[in-house]
Amino acid sequence: MQERSSVAELAGSLRDELNRYSPGGKLPSSRALVERFRVSPVTVSRAIAQLAAEGLVVTRPGSGAFRAQPRTDASPPGDTSWQEISLSGDGGPEVVPRTVDASGVLVTLAAPPPGVIELNGGYLHPSLQPERALAAALARAGRRPGAWGRPPTDGLTELRAWFAREIGPSLTAADVLITAGGQSALATALRALAPPGAPVLVESPTYPGMLAAARATGLRPVPVPVDADGVRPELLAAAFRATGSRVFVCQPLFQNPTGAVLAPDRRGEVVRIAREAGAFVVEDDFARRLVHDDAGPLPAPLAADDPDGVVVHVCSLTKITSPSLRVGALAARGPVLERLRALQVVDTFFVPRPLQEAALELVGSPAWSHHLRSVSTELRNRRTAMTAALRLELPDFSLPHIPSGGGSLWLRLPDAATSADEAALVSAALLAGVAIAPGRPYYCAEPPSAQVRLSFAAVAGAGEITEGVRRLRVASDKLFAAPGPRHLSSVHD
């Protein structure tokens, strides 16, 4: 059982038993709870902390946990209806309407109920995270001289230099800013490069977190379709001409959600087209370290061969390590770097120094290369397991592309399926005990078909993948008839 499921179940059991104790009554000791429920001391500690956060128990160091005093009746709610007018942005024609819709992001961040297999997760399963190496790195970082002091606003020079070497030999530490993860870097880049109300070109489909950040900034995402070889240059050029946009956001390597890699003959074309339009390319290189061990040599980032400063590069250590190691980088050349730096300072001042020091300790340790190799092999194994399970259980679904990097598959529902069927399948799957991500949030316009995204990186292993796909088939059987299966196919067959 996953740790967080154990915590939720134990907290629920203790919550149900609180009525046995009078207010101020002492709960059983941690040792007693460990023995009774057969869980770890960490699970007990986290469950008690959850109840304390809910105001149901109070803890006293050295004494234990006690049932809290009953809450007094809450005061009647106030009248917040006035906020609808204030938040509507009805302040004249110069006001740009904004929406802040995080639903597409929360799908991959929210923990499913206990017992539900998480095929919608956006991060590595804890068994794939380098927890011991991270703990050791954080411990060493905490002992570094000045580790708890104020870092340079641009980030530690050594960490900036490490990111620069990873991006390409033509970059230096002076071209890099340390950010609080990739999402923060994307949001900063969008705010820096386009004013509210401006169009921003995006791949279609694309990462919902980027779409949410763009809309929250008041930008207008404009879709540019991708195929198996990435964004289509002729459509990109047409979109620049039609909109006058000055920004294009793309994921050239293992694109989310399709897994496509920008073809060699398109890489230079994309940068050239943007340069001629006087536009920036925001390169979200989120999955480079999630490469599978059968991928072969990877293309260098677009930013590695960009002397004119067209490309603003975004990367992060979060995806390959832990959701809580929120350390990333922005790389840029020219005057735009100063604007990025100013926004970074205004928004966050700086990334906490202990995190930066821990990141340096981690990537400089022998455990780092071992972790990269291990994840590379495990992701390939899990991708293979999921592909086999889909072909066996859901032959009438279509898998257009099998990626050699990243942690998910992009699955197309049967041809007759509609967007309503997509939403119904997501709900039915959850009832069957498996969480999947709907495809609709990955589009900024009407999607061409019904699709879902299945993660193989966020689960415990091949067994859980097989069971999750079986549960998805149970949900599918309730929704779709089988007039004649169209077998799963892919470009790799």
Residue pairs with C-beta under 8 A, 6 or more apart in sequence:
1 9
2 126
2 460
3 40
3 42
3 43
3 46
3 126
4 111
5 114
5 115
6 39
6 40
6 43
7 43
7 46
7 47
7 50
8 114
9 114
10 33
10 37
10 39
10 43
10 44
10 47
11 47
11 50
11 51
13 37
14 27
14 33
14 47
14 48
14 51
15 51
15 54
15 56
18 56
18 57
18 67
21 27
21 66
21 67
22 67
23 67
23 68
23 69
23 70
24 66
24 67
24 69
25 66
25 67
26 63
26 64
26 65
26 66
27 33
27 48
27 57
27 64
27 65
27 66
27 67
28 36
29 64
30 41
30 44
30 45
30 48
30 64
33 39
33 44
34 40
34 41
34 44
37 44
48 57
48 59
48 65
49 59
51 57
51 65
52 58
52 59
52 65
55 68
55 71
56 67
56 68
57 65
57 66
57 67
57 68
58 65
58 66
58 68
59 65
59 66
60 66
89 95
89 96
89 97
89 98
96 196
96 197
96 218
97 218
98 196
98 215
98 216
98 217
98 218
99 215
99 216
100 212
100 215
100 216
101 212
101 215
102 212
103 441
104 208
104 209
104 211
104 212
104 441
104 442
105 208
105 209
105 212
107 120
107 208
107 437
107 438
107 441
108 120
108 121
108 122
108 123
108 437
108 455
109 122
111 118
112 118
112 120
112 430
112 435
115 433
116 430
116 433
116 434
116 435
117 433
117 434
117 435
117 459
117 464
117 467
117 468
117 471
118 435
118 455
118 458
118 459
119 434
119 435
119 436
119 437
119 454
119 455
119 456
119 458
119 459
119 465
119 468
119 469
119 472
120 435
120 436
120 437
120 453
120 454
120 455
120 458
121 455
121 457
121 458
121 459
122 455
122 458
123 318
123 319
123 322
123 323
123 457
123 458
124 319
124 320
124 321
124 322
124 375
124 407
124 457
124 458
125 457
125 458
125 459
125 460
127 460
127 461
128 374
128 375
128 378
128 457
129 321
129 322
130 321
130 322
130 362
130 367
130 368
130 371
131 322
132 367
133 362
133 365
133 367
133 368
133 371
134 321
134 322
134 325
134 358
134 362
136 361
136 365
136 367
137 358
137 359
137 361
137 362
137 365
138 354
138 358
138 361
140 358
140 361
141 147
141 354
141 357
141 358
141 360
141 361
142 148
142 354
142 357
144 357
146 353
147 353
147 354
147 357
148 353
148 354
149 353
150 350
150 353
151 350
151 351
151 352
151 353
151 356
152 350
153 341
153 344
153 345
153 349
153 350
154 160
154 176
154 177
154 178
154 341
155 176
155 177
155 178
155 329
155 350
155 351
155 356
156 178
156 353
156 356
156 357
156 360
157 173
158 360
159 178
159 327
159 356
159 359
159 360
160 173
160 174
160 176
160 177
160 178
160 329
161 172
161 173
161 176
162 360
162 363
163 176
163 178
163 315
163 329
163 331
164 171
164 172
164 173
164 175
164 176
164 331
165 171
166 315
167 176
167 285
167 301
167 303
167 304
167 313
167 315
167 329
167 331
168 300
168 301
168 303
168 304
168 305
169 304
170 304
170 305
170 307
171 303
171 304
171 331
175 331
175 332
175 333
175 337
176 329
176 330
176 331
177 329
177 330
177 331
177 337
177 340
177 341
177 344
178 327
178 328
178 329
178 350
178 351
178 356
179 185
179 188
179 316
179 327
179 328
179 329
179 330
179 344
179 348
179 351
180 326
180 327
180 328
180 348
180 351
181 316
181 318
181 326
181 327
181 328
182 284
182 286
182 314
182 315
182 316
182 318
182 319
182 328
183 209
183 213
184 326
184 328
184 347
184 348
185 314
185 315
185 316
185 328
185 329
185 330
186 209
186 210
186 213
186 249
186 282
186 284
186 314
187 213
187 216
187 217
188 330
188 340
188 343
188 344
188 347
189 282
189 312
189 314
189 330
189 340
190 200
190 210
190 213
190 214
190 217
190 219
190 247
190 249
190 282
191 217
191 343
192 336
192 339
192 340
192 343
193 246
193 247
193 280
193 282
193 312
193 336
194 200
194 217
194 219
194 245
194 246
194 247
196 217
196 218
196 219
197 218
197 219
197 220
198 219
198 220
198 245
198 246
198 247
199 219
199 220
199 221
199 222
199 243
199 244
199 245
200 214
200 219
200 220
200 221
200 222
200 245
200 247
200 248
200 249
201 221
201 222
201 224
201 236
201 239
201 240
201 243
201 245
201 247
201 248
201 249
201 279
202 210
202 211
202 214
202 221
202 222
202 223
202 224
202 248
202 249
202 250
202 444
203 223
203 224
203 225
203 226
203 230
203 231
203 249
203 250
203 251
203 255
204 223
204 224
204 225
204 226
204 443
204 444
204 445
205 226
205 257
205 258
205 410
205 439
205 442
205 443
205 447
205 451
206 223
206 249
206 251
206 255
206 256
206 442
206 443
206 444
207 251
207 256
207 257
207 284
207 286
207 442
208 441
208 442
210 249
210 284
211 221
211 441
211 444
214 220
214 221
214 249
215 221
221 444
222 239
222 243
222 245
222 444
223 443
223 444
223 445
224 231
224 232
224 235
224 236
224 239
224 248
225 231
225 232
225 235
226 232
226 255
226 258
226 260
227 260
228 258
228 260
228 400
228 401
228 491
229 260
229 261
229 262
229 263
229 266
230 250
230 252
230 255
230 260
230 261
230 262
230 263
230 266
231 250
231 262
231 266
231 270
233 266
233 269
233 270
233 273
236 248
236 270
236 273
236 274
237 273
237 277
239 245
240 248
240 273
240 274
240 277
240 279
241 277
245 277
245 279
246 277
246 278
246 279
246 280
247 279
247 280
247 282
248 270
248 274
248 279
248 280
248 281
248 282
249 281
249 282
249 284
250 262
250 270
250 281
250 282
250 283
250 284
251 283
251 284
251 285
251 286
251 287
252 261
252 262
252 267
252 270
252 283
252 285
252 299
252 301
252 302
253 261
253 262
253 285
253 287
253 288
253 298
253 299
253 301
253 405
254 260
254 261
254 287
254 288
254 290
254 291
254 403
254 404
254 405
254 406
255 261
255 262
256 286
256 287
256 406
256 408
257 408
257 410
257 439
257 442
257 451
257 453
258 400
258 401
258 403
258 410
259 401
259 402
259 403
259 404
259 405
259 406
259 408
259 409
259 410
260 401
260 403
261 299
261 403
261 404
261 405
262 270
262 299
264 299
267 299
267 302
270 281
270 302
271 281
271 302
271 306
271 310
271 311
274 280
274 281
274 310
275 308
275 310
279 310
280 310
280 311
280 312
280 336
281 302
281 310
281 311
281 312
282 311
282 312
282 314
283 301
283 302
283 303
283 311
283 312
283 313
283 314
284 314
285 301
285 313
285 314
285 315
286 314
286 315
286 316
286 319
287 319
287 405
287 406
287 407
288 298
288 301
288 315
288 405
289 317
289 319
289 320
289 372
289 375
290 319
290 320
290 375
290 379
290 405
290 406
290 407
290 457
291 298
291 376
291 404
291 405
292 376
292 379
292 380
292 383
292 403
292 404
292 405
293 373
293 376
293 377
293 380
294 380
294 404
295 404
295 405
296 404
298 405
301 311
301 313
301 315
302 311
302 313
303 311
303 312
303 313
303 331
306 333
307 333
308 333
309 332
309 333
309 334
309 336
311 332
312 330
312 331
312 332
312 336
312 340
313 329
313 330
313 331
313 332
314 328
314 329
314 330
315 328
315 329
315 331
316 326
316 327
316 328
316 329
317 325
317 327
317 328
317 359
317 362
317 363
318 325
318 326
318 327
318 328
320 371
320 372
320 375
321 362
321 371
325 355
325 358
325 359
325 362
326 351
326 355
327 351
327 355
327 356
327 359
330 340
330 344
332 340
362 368
379 405
379 406
379 407
379 456
379 457
380 404
381 462
382 456
382 457
382 459
382 461
382 462
382 465
383 402
383 403
383 409
383 456
385 456
385 462
385 465
385 466
386 409
386 454
386 456
386 465
386 469
387 399
387 402
387 409
387 490
389 465
389 466
389 469
389 470
390 397
390 399
390 409
390 411
390 454
390 469
390 488
391 399
391 487
391 488
393 469
393 470
393 472
393 473
394 411
394 469
394 472
394 473
394 476
394 488
395 485
395 486
395 487
395 488
396 414
396 480
396 482
396 485
396 486
396 487
397 411
397 412
397 413
397 414
397 476
397 488
398 411
398 412
398 413
398 414
398 486
398 488
398 489
399 409
399 410
399 411
399 412
399 488
399 489
399 490
400 410
400 412
400 489
400 490
400 491
401 410
401 490
401 491
401 492
402 409
402 490
402 491
402 492
403 409
406 457
407 455
407 456
407 457
407 458
408 453
408 454
408 455
408 456
408 457
409 453
409 454
409 456
410 439
410 451
410 453
411 451
411 452
411 453
411 454
412 449
412 450
412 451
413 421
413 422
413 425
413 449
413 450
413 451
413 452
413 480
414 480
414 486
415 449
415 486
417 425
417 449
417 450
417 480
418 450
419 440
419 447
419 450
421 450
421 479
421 480
422 438
422 439
422 440
422 450
422 451
422 452
423 438
423 440
424 479
425 436
425 450
425 452
425 475
425 476
425 479
426 436
426 437
426 438
426 452
428 475
428 476
428 478
428 479
429 435
429 436
429 471
429 472
429 475
431 475
432 471
432 472
432 474
432 475
433 471
434 468
434 469
434 471
434 472
434 475
436 452
436 453
436 454
436 472
437 452
437 453
437 454
437 455
438 452
438 453
439 447
439 450
439 451
439 452
439 453
440 447
442 451
442 453
454 468
454 469
454 472
456 465
459 465
459 468
